[in-house]
């Protein structure tokens, strides 16, 4: 079943399925599982206005388009930035947070 989401303060309309965003702690678990990072890894969580980011630091990341697509579909978070320095890779995953004033209309 599809719902149309209206956000009064952003003026953005988007369509999503009935499931809502995963809580950020579940997103973190899904991303770790998908990245398959086993050693010397860490992450940070940052909120900025209506956006939230999970920043992962790893030393054994290999770019895998299928894994990134799985993360996007499962968590709603997209890879927005990637940088490498001294053998460590920093991956920024981000998404818009759902607002309290979102209204749902069945379509």
C-alpha positions as CSV (number, residue, x, y, z in Angstrom):
1,X,0.0,0.0,0.0
2,X,1.4,3.4,-0.9
3,X,1.1,6.6,1.0
4,X,1.8,10.2,-0.1
5,X,3.8,12.2,2.4
6,X,3.4,15.9,2.8
7,X,5.8,18.0,4.9
8,X,4.3,21.5,5.6
9,X,7.6,23.2,6.4
10,X,9.6,21.9,3.4
11,X,6.9,21.9,0.7
12,X,8.2,18.5,-0.5
13,X,5.9,15.7,-1.6
14,X,7.2,12.2,-1.9
15,X,5.8,8.7,-2.2
16,X,7.0,5.8,0.0
17,X,5.7,2.4,1.0
18,X,3.9,1.8,4.3
19,X,7.0,1.1,6.2
20,X,8.7,4.1,7.9
21,X,12.3,5.0,8.4
22,X,14.4,2.6,10.4
23,X,15.6,4.0,13.7
24,X,19.2,5.2,13.3
25,X,20.6,2.5,15.6
26,X,19.1,-0.2,13.3
27,X,20.5,1.7,10.3
28,X,24.0,1.5,11.9
29,X,23.6,-2.2,12.4
30,X,22.5,-2.8,8.8
31,X,25.3,-0.7,7.4
32,X,28.0,-2.5,9.5
33,X,26.6,-5.8,8.4
34,X,26.6,-4.8,4.8
35,X,30.1,-3.2,4.9
36,X,31.4,-6.4,6.5
37,X,34.0,-4.4,8.5
38,X,35.6,-6.5,11.2
39,X,38.5,-4.6,12.6
40,X,39.7,-1.1,13.5
41,X,36.3,0.5,12.6
42,X,34.2,3.2,14.2
43,X,31.2,5.5,13.5
44,X,29.7,8.8,14.5
45,X,26.1,10.1,14.3
46,X,25.4,13.7,13.4
47,X,22.1,15.6,13.1
48,X,21.9,18.9,11.1
49,X,18.5,20.5,10.8
50,X,16.3,18.0,9.1
51,X,19.2,15.7,8.0
52,X,21.0,13.0,9.8
53,X,24.3,11.3,9.0
54,X,26.1,8.2,10.0
55,X,29.8,8.5,9.4
56,X,31.8,5.2,9.2
57,X,35.5,5.0,9.5
58,X,37.1,1.7,8.2
59,X,40.4,0.5,7.0
60,X,39.1,-2.4,4.9
61,X,36.3,-1.0,2.7
62,X,36.0,-2.0,-0.9
63,X,33.5,-0.1,-3.1
64,X,30.6,-2.4,-3.9
65,X,27.7,-0.8,-5.8
66,X,25.3,-3.7,-4.9
67,X,26.1,-3.2,-1.2
68,X,25.5,0.6,-1.4
69,X,22.2,0.0,-3.1
70,X,21.2,-2.6,-0.4
71,X,22.0,0.1,2.3
72,X,19.9,2.7,0.5
73,X,16.9,0.4,0.0
74,X,17.1,-1.0,3.6
75,X,17.9,2.1,5.6
76,X,16.9,5.0,3.3
77,X,20.4,6.4,3.8
78,X,22.5,7.2,0.8
79,X,26.3,7.5,0.5
80,X,26.8,11.2,0.3
81,X,30.5,11.5,0.7
82,X,33.6,9.2,0.7
83,X,37.2,10.1,1.5
84,X,40.4,8.1,2.0
85,X,43.4,9.2,4.0
86,X,46.4,7.1,5.2
87,X,44.6,3.8,4.4
88,X,41.4,4.7,6.2
89,X,38.1,5.3,4.4
90,X,35.4,7.6,5.8
91,X,31.9,7.0,4.5
92,X,29.1,9.5,5.1
93,X,25.6,8.1,4.8
94,X,22.7,10.6,5.1
95,X,19.0,11.0,4.8
96,X,16.2,13.5,5.6
97,X,14.6,12.9,8.9
98,X,10.9,12.5,9.1
99,X,9.2,15.5,10.6
100,X,6.6,15.5,13.4
101,X,4.2,17.5,11.2
102,X,4.1,15.0,8.3
103,X,0.6,14.3,7.1
104,X,-0.4,11.0,5.4
105,X,-3.0,10.6,2.7
106,X,-3.9,7.2,1.4
107,X,-3.6,7.1,-2.4
